[in-house]
Amino acid sequence: MTLGIAGAGWVYWHLNDNIKSVDIDSALGDDRPAKAVTTPTATASASASPLPTGSVNILVLGSDSRSGKENKKLGGGSSSGARSDTAMVVHIDAGRTSATVVSIPRDTLVTRPSCPLSSGGSTSVAYNAMFNSAYSVGGAVCAVKTVESLTGVRMDHYLEIDFSGFAKLVDALGGVTVTTDQDIDDDDSHLHLKKGTHHLDGTQALALARTRHGIGDGSDLGRIGLQQKLVKALLDQMASSSLLTDPAKLYEVADAVTSSLTTDTGLDSLSELMRLGQSLKGLTSDHVKTVMMPVVTAPSDPNRVIAKEPAARDLWASLR
């Protein structure tokens, strides 16, 4: 009995210690969009802790910011060359049974606001800057501030996962099933798939998320469609797996996620992440809408895009 309790305690400590966090609220202060009005929480029983039911906005970034053999093997960058390859604003509706995932193309030209730096001082405002440069110059804090400046939507939470973590998560879940609408032949991502349905392991799923040259016009816009397919495939795989009845599988998935995760301080413990996950138990892929921020070709550069107005403004307004 004592060994069992000690073992459970070690598992919790290990998973909790895996999580890295950034205090975004303190860094950005009050100069941010207003928080959404929250609704009362719900609880399954008098003894259970109440679960949040209000709407919530989460900025999810996929990055190659961490060094290490696994990330380098998968094509990740060094810690001194941080980049955010994927950016999604996840809006979960009140009641938490439906959601909208909005992808922001990394090639979008934006006005990057002045961002505080952890070393002191701040970055300068930059006009017509690449959207993903915000993460490069100021990390998670600047990524959040840039998204809030672009959208006018308060980001309640921040989640970032690196290359190896994403691959490990997919493997821990037993792979994901994705249907492609065309052949994919991309030497850069090392992915070669025929049109049709495929069950992908972690390395293949990561390659799919990074593929851009083997589809469409080779731009970031084609890749976003594949990334959105993966989001729904992950939700389906989680729903069909035996996580709640298989402790070993649950630990494997939790270890894969937490070891490669950076969050805001509101989600930087295992208990907080579990509460978020439990509050989403009624959310299925059928009730997740995936869209891309409306964009048009930038007048200044045919290889870049800018937000298409008023469509983009209307989309963000619907998420407030």
C-alpha positions in Angstrom: 0.0 0.0 0.0 2.8 2.4 1.0 4.7 1.6 -2.2 1.6 2.1 -4.3 1.0 5.6 -2.7 4.7 6.4 -3.1 4.7 5.3 -6.7 1.6 7.3 -7.5 3.2 10.3 -5.8 6.3 10.0 -7.9 4.3 9.7 -11.1 2.4 12.9 -10.2 5.6 14.8 -9.3 7.3 13.6 -12.4 4.5 14.7 -14.8 4.0 17.9 -12.9 7.7 18.7 -13.0 7.8 18.1 -16.8 5.6 21.2 -17.4 7.3 24.5 -18.2 5.5 27.8 -18.0 5.6 31.5 -18.8 3.9 34.1 -16.7 2.2 35.9 -19.5 -0.3 37.8 -17.3 2.4 39.5 -15.3 4.5 40.3 -18.4 1.6 41.9 -20.3 -0.2 43.6 -17.4 -3.6 45.3 -18.1 -2.9 46.5 -21.6 -4.9 43.7 -23.2 -8.3 43.0 -24.6 -11.0 42.5 -21.9 -11.6 39.0 -20.5 -14.8 37.3 -21.6 -17.7 37.3 -19.0 -17.5 34.0 -17.3 -20.5 31.7 -16.5 -21.0 29.7 -13.3 -19.2 26.4 -13.1 -20.8 23.0 -13.0 -20.1 20.1 -10.8 -21.1 16.5 -11.2 -21.7 16.0 -7.4 -21.5 17.9 -4.2 -18.1 16.4 -3.4 -16.5 16.9 -6.9 -14.5 20.0 -7.7 -16.4 22.3 -10.0 -15.4 22.2 -13.6 -15.2 25.4 -15.7 -18.0 25.7 -18.3 -17.4 29.2 -19.6 -16.0 30.0 -23.0 -12.3 30.1 -23.3 -9.7 31.2 -25.9 -6.4 29.3 -26.1 -3.4 30.2 -28.3 -1.8 27.0 -29.4 1.7 27.1 -31.0 3.7 24.3 -32.5 7.4 25.2 -32.4 10.8 23.9 -33.2 12.3 26.1 -30.4 13.9 23.4 -28.3 17.3 21.9 -28.9 18.1 18.3 -28.4 18.8 15.2 -30.4 15.2 14.2 -30.9 14.1 17.6 -32.2 17.2 17.9 -34.5 16.5 14.5 -35.9 12.9 15.6 -36.7 14.0 18.8 -38.2 13.7 21.1 -35.2 15.7 24.2 -34.7 18.1 25.1 -31.9 17.1 27.0 -28.8 18.7 30.1 -30.3 16.7 29.9 -33.5 13.2 29.7 -32.1 10.3 29.7 -34.6 6.6 29.1 -34.4 5.6 26.9 -37.3 1.9 26.5 -36.4 -0.4 29.0 -34.7 -4.1 28.3 -33.9 -6.5 30.2 -31.8 -8.8 27.7 -30.2 -12.2 29.2 -29.1 -14.2 26.8 -26.9 -17.8 27.9 -26.6 -19.7 28.2 -23.3 -20.8 24.8 -22.2 -17.6 23.4 -23.8 -19.3 21.0 -26.3 -18.3 22.9 -29.4 -15.3 24.8 -30.6 -13.8 26.8 -33.4 -10.1 26.5 -34.4 -8.7 29.4 -36.3 -5.3 29.0 -38.0 -3.2 32.1 -38.6 -0.8 31.7 -41.5 2.8 32.3 -40.4 3.4 34.3 -43.6 0.9 36.9 -42.6 2.2 40.5 -42.5 1.2 42.2 -39.3 2.1 45.2 -37.1 4.1 43.5 -34.3 3.6 45.5 -31.1 6.3 46.4 -28.7 6.8 43.4 -26.4 8.5 43.2 -23.0 11.6 41.0 -22.8 12.5 38.7 -20.0 16.0 40.2 -20.0 14.6 43.7 -19.5 13.5 46.4 -21.9 11.2 45.8 -24.8 11.2 45.2 -28.6 10.4 48.0 -31.0 7.1 48.1 -32.9 7.6 46.5 -36.3 5.4 47.2 -39.3 4.8 44.6 -42.1 6.5 42.0 -40.0 6.0 38.3 -40.5 3.5 37.0 -37.9 5.8 34.2 -36.8 8.6 36.7 -36.1 6.9 37.6 -32.8 7.8 34.3 -31.3 11.4 34.6 -32.6 12.0 38.0 -31.0 10.0 37.8 -27.8 8.9 34.2 -27.2 5.5 33.2 -25.9 4.8 36.7 -24.4 5.3 38.5 -27.7 3.3 35.8 -29.6 0.3 36.3 -27.3 0.6 40.1 -27.5 0.8 40.0 -31.3 -2.2 37.7 -31.6 -4.2 39.9 -29.2 -3.2 43.0 -31.2 -4.2 41.3 -34.4 -7.5 39.9 -33.3 -8.7 42.0 -30.4 -9.5 38.7 -28.6 -8.1 38.0 -25.1 -6.0 34.8 -25.0 -7.0 33.1 -21.7 -4.4 30.5 -22.0 -1.2 29.5 -23.9 -0.1 26.1 -25.0 3.1 25.3 -26.9 4.4 21.9 -28.0 7.6 21.1 -29.8 8.3 18.7 -32.7 9.4 15.7 -30.7 6.5 16.1 -28.2 3.9 16.1 -31.0 5.4 13.0 -32.5 5.5 11.2 -29.1 1.9 12.2 -28.4 0.7 10.7 -31.7 2.7 7.5 -31.0 1.4 7.2 -27.5 -2.2 7.4 -28.8 -1.4 4.6 -31.3 -1.2 6.8 -34.4 -3.9 8.9 -36.2 -6.0 8.2 -39.2 -6.1 11.0 -41.8 -7.6 11.1 -45.3 -5.7 13.2 -47.9 -7.4 14.6 -51.0 -4.3 14.5 -53.2 -1.0 12.8 -53.5 1.7 14.3 -51.2 5.3 14.3 -52.5 7.5 16.5 -50.3 11.2 15.9 -50.1 11.6 18.6 -47.5 9.3 17.0 -45.0 10.2 13.5 -46.2 6.6 12.6 -46.7 5.3 10.7 -49.7 1.7 9.6 -49.5 -0.8 8.5 -52.2 -4.3 10.2 -52.1 -6.5 8.3 -49.7 -6.8 7.2 -46.0 -3.7 6.5 -44.0 -2.9 5.6 -40.4 0.2 7.6 -39.5 2.7 7.2 -36.7 4.2 10.2 -34.9 7.0 10.9 -37.3 4.6 10.7 -40.3 2.0 12.9 -38.6 4.6 15.5 -37.9 5.8 15.4 -41.5 2.2 15.9 -42.6 1.9 18.9 -40.3 5.0 20.4 -41.8 4.3 19.6 -45.5 3.9 22.6 -47.8 6.0 22.0 -50.9 4.2 18.8 -52.0 0.7 20.3 -52.1 -1.2 23.1 -53.7 0.9 26.1 -54.6 3.6 25.2 -52.1 2.6 28.0 -49.7 1.8 27.9 -46.0 -1.9 28.1 -46.8 -2.0 24.5 -48.2 -0.2 23.2 -45.1 -2.9 24.7 -42.8 -5.5 22.5 -44.3 -3.5 19.4 -43.4 -2.8 20.7 -39.9 -6.6 21.1 -39.3 -7.2 17.6 -40.5 -4.7 16.4 -37.9 -6.4 18.4 -35.1 -9.7 16.5 -35.8 -7.8 13.2 -36.2 -6.2 13.6 -32.8 -9.6 14.4 -31.2 -11.0 11.2 -32.8 -8.1 9.1 -31.6 -8.3 10.4 -28.1 -12.1 9.7 -28.0 -11.6 6.1 -29.2 -8.7 5.2 -27.0 -8.8 3.6 -23.6 -7.1 6.4 -21.7 -9.4 6.3 -18.7 -9.3 2.6 -18.3 -5.7 1.9 -19.1 -3.3 3.6 -16.6 -0.2 2.6 -18.5 -1.5 4.3 -21.7 -2.7 7.3 -19.8 0.8 7.7 -18.3 2.5 7.3 -21.7 0.3 10.0 -23.2 0.6 12.3 -20.2 4.4 11.9 -20.2 4.6 12.6 -23.9 2.5 15.8 -23.6 4.0 17.3 -20.4 7.6 16.7 -21.3 7.3 18.8 -24.4 4.8 21.4 -23.1 5.1 25.1 -22.3 2.0 26.8 -20.8 0.9 30.0 -19.2 0.9 29.9 -15.4 -2.8 29.2 -15.4 -2.2 25.8 -16.8 1.2 24.9 -15.4 0.2 22.0 -13.2 -1.0 18.5 -13.9 -4.2 19.2 -11.9 -5.0 22.3 -14.0 -4.4 20.5 -17.2 -6.6 17.6 -16.1 -9.4 20.0 -15.1 -9.2 21.6 -18.6 -9.3 18.2 -20.2 -12.2 17.0 -18.0 -14.2 20.1 -18.9 -13.9 19.2 -22.6 -15.0 15.6 -22.3 -18.2 16.4 -24.2 -16.3 18.0 -27.1 -16.0 15.8 -30.2 -14.5 16.4 -33.6 -18.0 16.7 -35.2 -18.5 19.8 -33.1 -15.1 21.4 -33.9 -15.1 23.9 -36.8 -11.7 24.5 -38.4 -11.1 27.7 -40.4 -8.3 29.9 -41.5 -8.1 33.6 -40.9 -9.3 35.2 -44.1 -6.3 36.6 -46.0 -5.4 38.1 -49.4 -2.0 38.4 -51.1 0.0 41.3 -49.7 0.4 44.2 -52.1 4.0 44.6 -51.1 5.0 41.0 -51.5 3.4 38.2 -53.6 4.8 35.6 -51.2 3.1 37.1 -48.2 -0.5 37.6 -47.1 -2.4 40.1 -45.0 -5.7 39.9 -43.2 -8.7 40.2 -45.5 -11.1 42.8 -44.2 -13.8 43.1 -43.1 -14.0 39.2 -43.1 -11.1 38.7 -40.6 -12.5 41.4 -38.3 -15.9 39.8 -38.3 -14.5 36.4 -37.6 -12.5 37.6 -34.5 -15.6 39.5 -33.3 -17.6 36.3 -33.3 -15.1 34.8 -30.8 -15.2 37.5 -28.2 
